[in-house]
Amino acid sequence: MVRPSVALVLVALVTAGCGGPSSVGDAGVPLKCHELPFTVTGAPAVLDATLSSNTFSVPLTVGATQKQAVVDTGAPVTLIDPAAFPGETLPRAQGTLGRLSLGSLTATDVTVVASPVGASTADGPVPALVGGDFLCHFTTSFDYRQPRVFLGDSPLPMDLAAPVTVTAPVLGGGQGALPVGGQIVVVKLPATRIVVTGTLDGVERTFVLDSGASLNVLKPEVFTALTADGRKTLGGLAAATVMGSAELTVARAKTVTVGGASAQGVLVASINSPLFQSLGFEVGRPVDGLLGGTFLREFFVTVDYAGEQVTLRRYPTRAHVKDEFTRAGLALQPITTATPGTPHYEVAQVFPGSDAATKGLSVGTGVVSIDGVALEPLGLEAANALLLGDAGATKAVETPGGTVMVQVEDLLGS
């Protein structure tokens, strides 16, 4: 049985299949994504965002309907779920949408795919993805501290460290398969995969930069090599992905480095999925993992699709970073049958060997509040976030039977 996830991972990837370039010029040479037809007004744009599970969501408007869309460099196409935009005119499968707005920016006659996204954040299904086929027309920046997304030139905070710029070829393209109207249809994939070379605990690895992945995600054999030294791992965690549900095992990398930009103690996950084989086929080289939120959140990240470069600028502190596995040793889930006056959350998981386990907390125990903050009005991610903190601190977990003081600890520490 797969246990509930502590940090639900969104791996927003379209499965690549066989096929040649989706668009070519007169000489048969594949066109770069940013060279494809695209009409936009209102750029540059500054988009205030919500950061959920290390992924950015921004307001997207189609017709009279506005929803939160995940901004995802790991998705080669822009996906819009027809069920989330009832009454709006969308193409069947892949086609042209008359008008799409993101903040002050409006795109007309933009290519989208009308299909269920199939992935979730901690607080529910994702109604839309803004993918690489849209983002590649801009210099796209991600500010994990604010949080904000910039499409076009962005003003830089004054307190950032010196920039580290690395070459990042934009590769891929071909065909992919998506469920549309109960059928599997083939869609064209432009070349949008941002390929970055870095090191993982000193070993050179090839990553695809994926702002839609909550954690750094590694293919199983790379994860196994990383953890062969006996470092602690946690398994049985659930992930919701575009390719269906999957099970995760997590650990900490000692150091992840891209160019001269490094981060220590980065959370990494192993996922049993065909996505890396598909990615490797698409980009024409083996792919070892996804460079996701648990590394990227350490930096102000700028992706220059046209120049095929990624620039990382470190924040002066990590005050905005909440480590998902430095927490009280339990995870929560909502009680679907809750009634007024009863707990609306219960313990979904207790981590073996944790202080929470020694204090007798068990799966199914109702939880009323954490440190005096009532859980009833909170979403799942906000409720679980109350359990995070600095190692050595304590959390007051109020249950119907009384309050239990539980220590915050690094659940992946030695």
N, C-alpha and C positions, 0 to 999 in steps of 0.2 A: 504493500500500500504506500502510495506517495504521500508524504507528509506535506502540510501547508508550507508555503514559502515564507521566509522572513523578508527577503528582498526580492520581490517578484521581478524576474528578468523579462524584458521585452526585447526579443531578437527579431527585428522587423526586416526580414529578408524574403525576397521572391525567389523561388527555386529556379535556378537557371537550367535550361535544357539545351538540346542540340540546336545548332543554327548559326548562320553567319551574322555579320553586322546588321543591325536593324535599319540603319540609314547610311547610304553611301553617296559620294559625290559623282560628278560626271565621269571621272576617271576610274571609278570603282574603289576609291580610297575611302575608308570609313570616316564619317564626319564626327568630330568631337561634339559632345552633347551641347556645349554652349554655342555651337555654330548652327544648331537647328532653329527653324523659325519660332519666334517667340515675341509677343507684343505685351508690353507692360508699361504702366504709368505709376508714379508715386515712389519710385526708387531714388535714393536709398530709403530703406524703411527700418524703423526701430520697433521691434515687437516685444512688448512686455509678456513674459511667459510664466507658466506654472512649471515647476520642476518636481516631477513625480518619478520615483525610482530612478533618479539620475537622467531622466529623459525630459525634453522640453515639449510642452504643449502650448499652442498659441491659438487665438480665435481665428477660425476660417469661416468665411461667408460664401455660400452659394445661394443666389436668389435672395429670399427673405429668411433663410435659415442659417444660423451661426452655431458652430460646434467647436470643440477643442480638438485640434489636429496635432499629432506628434510630428516634430521636425526631425526627419530621419535620413541621414546620409547613407544609411545602410539599405535603404529601399531604392531600387533603381527607377521605380515609377511612382507617381502620385496616385494613391488609392482613396476612393470615396465610397463609403458604404451606403448604398441606396436606402437601406432601412433607417439610417440616421438622418436622411434628408428627404422625408416624404413630401411629395408634391412638387419637388424640384426636377427640372429637366436635365437628366444625365444621359450620357451616351450609353449604348448597350456594349458592355465589355469595354474595350479600349477605343477611345474616340476623342472628339474635340468638345470641350465645355465652353460655352459662350463667355462666361464671366466667373472669375474667382477672386476673392479679396482676402488679403492678410494685412490688417491694420490699414495704413495709408496706401498700400500697394495693391494695384488691381491688374490682373492678367486677363487678357481676352484671347479667345480661340486657343486655349491651352489644352494640351493633351493630358487626359486622366484615364484611369481605369476604374470603372464602376464595379466594385466587388467588396464583399465583407473583408475587413482587415484581418480578423481572426486572432488578434492578440489583445492583451489587456494590460492595464496598469493595476496597481493594487486596488483601485477604487472603481474599476469597471471596464467594459469593452472600449476599445479605441474606435471612434467613428471615422477617422480619416488619418492618412499619412501624407505629409508633404515630402516627397521623395527627391532623389538626386536629379531626375529629369527637370524639376523646377529649380532646385537650389543651384544647379550648375551654371545658371545664367548670371549668377552674382558671386562676388566675394562674400562668403557666408561666415559669420562669426557667432560664437556661442560664449556668453558670459554666465558662468555657473554661479557667480556670487550674487547677481542682482535678483533674479535671473532674467536675461534678455537674449533675443536672437536678432542679429543685424543682417539685413540683405542689402548688400552694397557697402560703401565706405562706412566705417564705424568710428565714432570717437573713442579713444582709448583712455581708460582710467589712468591717472597720473602715477599710481603707486605700483604698477606692474614691473616685474623684472625685465631685463633686456630680452629681446625676442630671440627665440631659437627657431630657425627656418630650415625645413628639410624638404628634399625632393619627394614628391608623392605622385607618381604617375596615375592618371585616371584611365582605367582599363575596363574591360568587360564588354557587355553588349551581346545581343543574340536573341534568344527566345526564352520565355518562361511560361509556366502553366498556373492558372488561377481558377478557383471556383466562381462561376458566374451563373446565376439563375438555375442552380442545381446541376450545372454541367461544368466540366473542366475545359477551359478555352486557352488557346495559345495567344500570348501577348508579346509585343516587341519590346526588348530591353535596350535602352541606349547605354553607351559606355559611361558609367558613373562611379565605378568602384574605386575608392581612394586607397591606393596600396602604399603602405608605410613600412619601412624596415626599421626595426628596433632590436633591443636586447631584453631578454627575460632571464633574470638571474645570471647575466653575463653571456648567455647563449643567443646568437643572432637568430631572429625570427621575423617572419613576414606576416603583417597584419592588414586587415581591411578596417579603415576608420569608420566606426558605426555609432553615430550619436543616438541611435535607437536601441542600443544594448545597455542595460543597466550596469553590468559588470564587464570586465575583460573576460571574454569567453574563449577557451582554448579547446582544440580538438583533443580527444581522449589521450592519444599517445604522447602529446606534448605535456598535458597535465600529469600523466603518470611519470614521465621523466622528471618533471619539476618536483614532485612530491616523493620521489624515491629515497630521499634522505630521511624520511620518517616524520616530516613536519605534520602537524595536525590537520585533518580534513573533516568536513561535515557533509554527509550525503543525504539522499532522500528528499531534497528540496524540489519544489515544483516550479516550472517555468511555463509561461504561456507565450507561444511564438506563432508567427504567421504559418509555420509549417506544422502546427499542432502542439499539443502538450508534450513536455519533455521533462526529464528528471536531471537535476543538477547535483554535483558535488563541488564544494567550495574549499578554498585554501587561501593562503597569503603568499604572494611572490615577495622575495626579499627586495628586489629592485626591478623596476621597469624603466627603460631608458629609450628615448627617441631623440636622436641628435645629442645635444647637450642637456636635454630636459629629462630629469629623473624624478621618480616618486618611489617611496619606500612603503613596504607593507601593503601593497596593492591587493585588493580582493580579486581573485581569479576564479573562474568556474569551468568545470568540464561538462559538456553537454553531449549526449549520445544522439547524434543527428546527422543526416546526410548533407547538411548545409556546407561543410568545408570541402567535400568532394565536388559539390556543384560550383562553389566559388572558385576553386582551383581550376576547374574546367573552363569557367567563364573568363578568368583573367589570364589564363595561360601559364600559370606557375603555382606551385603548392602554397596554400594559405594555412598558417599555423593558428590563427586566432582572429578575434575581433578586438580592436582597440576601442573599448567602451568606457562607460561613465566613471568607473572607479579609478581609472587613470586620468581621463580627460578633465574631470572636475577639479583637478589641481591647477588648471591653467585656463587663461583666456585663449580660446582656440579659434584660429582663422583658417579657413579653407579657401584657397585660390584655385578654383577649378581650371580656369584658363591658363594660369601659369604653372599648374601642376605642382603646387607647393602647399605645405601646412606649416603654420607658424604657431608656436606655443609660447605664452608669456605667463610666468608663474605669478600667482597671487602672493602678497606679502605674508599672509597667515593662512591657516587652514580652518579658521573659525566657522566658515560656512559649510565645512564637510562634517557630516554625521556618519560615522562608521557603522554599517549595518550589523556587524558582529562584535562590536563593543557595546554590550547591552546587558540588562537583566536576562537571565537564561531561560526565557520563555517567549512564546509568540502568541498573538491573540487572533481570534476570528469572530465575526459577528454571530449572534444567536438569531436565527431566522424566525423562531417562534416567540421571541421576547414580547412581553406584555408590559403595560405601564406598572412601574414599581418593581420590576425585576431587572437583573443585569442584562444589558444588550450585547455584552461581549463575554467570551469564555476563553480559557486557556486552550490553544490549539496544539501546542507543542511545548515540551520541557526538554531542554538539552541535557543529556546525561552528564553527570559529574559537576553540573553547575550548582551555584548556591541556591538557585530556585528549586532544584531537585532535592537538595539536602533539607530545605525548609518545608518539604512536603507538598508543594504545589503539584497538581496533577491535571492531566488533560480532562477537560469538561468542567473545571472549576469556574464559576462565574466571577467576573471582575467588574467592579462598579466604578473604580477610579484609580488613577495612578498619580501619586503625589498630590492628591486632592483635586485633580482635574477629572471631572465626570466624563466617562467615555460615551455615554448615550448619544450625544449629538455629533460625534466625530466619525469621519470616514476611516476605512481600515488602515491606510498608511499613516494618518495622523494619530490614530490610537497606538499603533506599534511604535511610532516615533517617540512616544513618551517613555519607552523602555530603554532608549539609547542614552548614552552619557559617557562620562570619563571613568576609566577603570578605577575601582576603589570607592566610587560613590555608592549611595544606596537609593533604592526606589521603594516607596510605600505603596504596596499593592493591596487595595481594599477589595475584599471578597465579602459575600454575605455572612461568612463565619468570623470575620475580623480582618485586621490589617496585618500583612506580612511584610517585614523589611527584607528586601532582596538586594544583594550586592551586584553592582555592575562589574562585568569582567570581560576580558578579551576571550571570546569563546574559541578562537583559533590560536591562542597563545600556547606556549609550552607548559 
